[in-house]
Amino acid sequence: MTRARRGGTVRVGLPAWAYLPAAVGAAFLLLPLIAVLVEIDWANFLPLITSESSRVALLLSLKTAAASTALCVLLGIPLALVLARGEFRGRSVLRALVLLPLVLPPVVGGIALLYTFGRQGLLGHQLEALGLRIAFSTTAVVLAQTFVSLPFLVVSLEGALRVAGRDYEAVAATLGARPTTVLRRVTLPLVLPGLVSGAVLAFARALGEFGATITFAGSLQGVTRTLPLEIYLQRETDPDAAVALSLLLIAVAALIVVATRGRRIAGAL
């Protein structure tokens, strides 16, 4: 840490005691990952992660996570704009409700979705009348992933909007730009790093979603059985495959974290 001072910069060191709990915290997070590496059957690693069921589950996870991320971007940009720029009563209540899935147990979210879009749910009869059955389908997987992922994008983008401020937008409006033009030509380019980071985090959260998916969509191979569900099922029948697939998911998550970090650094520059 540093502190500005006339004639130079004074470096402020950390207290020595801070390193011990920091090391314990880092070990707590890293040791389980190391344990997975130790348990891997490396001789059969490739066959385990390339089996038919594993490939189908991974492909389904990637497709649904991509669709969920697109839906998060479509809904999250206006929602973040309203929360960051809107002025109306109940904005703080709306923000709290939007962020609720961050702390809500995913299985509760799955039950809530089931009682909203299921056959006997709040919108179930209307959907049935239109010939639409959402629960226990691939669409249900996408909705479950979107429900738990959307707050990540909204939080990231809202923070970027607040940091960016309104000065450039005000200048553009003064020059005669319409609100939509200001949004397209000024606001979104300014917060693009925050939007990309939020989208990447939403994709990562969707890729690892389990509780809401199994509750609302079930576990039908090739239809709703994503990679986390495949890992859970393999744990009971083939522990080696479960560990191998877990490592695969960890590797994908690590790549996403690194990509997000790189994007943040690029945005800061």
Beta strands, then each sheet from edge to edge (+ up, - down):
strand 1: 2-5
strand 2: 8-11
sheet 1: 1+ 2-
end
